[in-house]
Amino acid sequence: MKFAAFVVKEATEVGKDQALMQRMPFDEKDLAESNRVFLFENMASIKNISIVAKEDASIDAIEGARAVADNAVPGKPSIVFH
């Protein structure tokens, strides 16, 4: 029920159409790529950072990534460390 309560609260705050939309009005992957330096500036020890959309077939090559990606929703990305 936590999820339902969250969606109801979000719908009350931003409107039902926005709270339940299936896609963002912008490309989230492109946004992350264009802000890569800012997003990862404090992660100097991490050398290989990939930003992958869950529709990208290459995600299946990363162990456990498909299950995590399937839980990602618009505006709430998921992170996989491997």
Summary of the structure (lengths in Angstrom):
residues: 82
radius of gyration: 15.0
end to end distance: 31.4
largest distance: 41.3
contacts: 137
relative contact order: 0.12
helix: 49%
strand: 2%
